[in-house]
Amino acid sequence: RAAAPAGDAAQRARVVSLLTDGATRVRSAMLRAVAMEAKEDPFAKVKAMIQELIERLLKEAESEANHKGWCDKAMSDAKQKRDYAAEEIATLNEEMAELEARRDSLREAMAELAKEIAALTDARAKAELQRSEEKAENAATVEEAQAGLDALTMCIDILDKFYKTAKKETVDLSLAQASPQDEAPDAGFDNGEAYLGAQAESGGILGMLDVMKSDFTRTIQETQAAEAQAEKDHLAFTTETGKSLAVAEEAESQRKAQLQDTEEKFDEVEANLQEQSGILRTSLKELLELKPACIDTGMSYEERVAMRREEIEALKKAMCILEQYAKYGPEGAGDSC
């Protein structure tokens, strides 16, 4: 049935008041606009507009819920990548610091080992050269002394045989005839007497030669003893330095392997650090890009949901009032809405 004009005005005022109050309460420009339209437009047009707005708000709610889900997932993923990358970077920085300290320590140790090896090698080379020169010098000394000893031995043997033979010499004068030489001056021995050599001095000469022979023999023995001791000392030195050199070279080989392993790990950690730094930059960029769409929207998602709920309730109540009025007239549009 047709509503009376006075009833229309009353219901219109009720709807406008409802929408205006709702607009003021939630600060809704849309409800305020509908209230303005409801003041003048026919109820049928107002109802159609309210129904259209309710449907639009419900679609917006669904769309925003989907958008909220997408934002939550995108923000969560980006934050997770950011936090994981930040933790990895902190861990990798610690590992790099440890590896760098180990690398520097190994390099220092290898430098010291290189100096030690060089010093040992140089000492052994010098010792070999000195031993070679000393050995040649001793050999020459022995050879010279042996030559002198051999010459003296021969000389002593010749003199000894001479004196022994001369001592037994005699002269046969049975066939000798007087000659003018019988009147010659004294020669130190009688006519017909054999020359026996300087037998009185022979002991002194041979004794002096024996002393010289002893000197040569002593020189040979002392030089040979010194050579044997020098060779023994040299062998002990080369053995000891050889052990030290072997230990140093083995340590150098181990340090070299450790250094190579440390440098490889350092390079690996450095590459991982660069990768995680890239991930961190990317995740921070994603968060900045998500901020306008997901955070800086004027009000929070919860506030927008609450506001939209208020708007929908206000519109539904206004629709209820209009429908009840259309169906039952002024008397039917009570407080049921």
Disulfide bonds with the S-S distance in Angstrom:
Cys71-Cys294 1.96
Cys320-Cys337 1.87
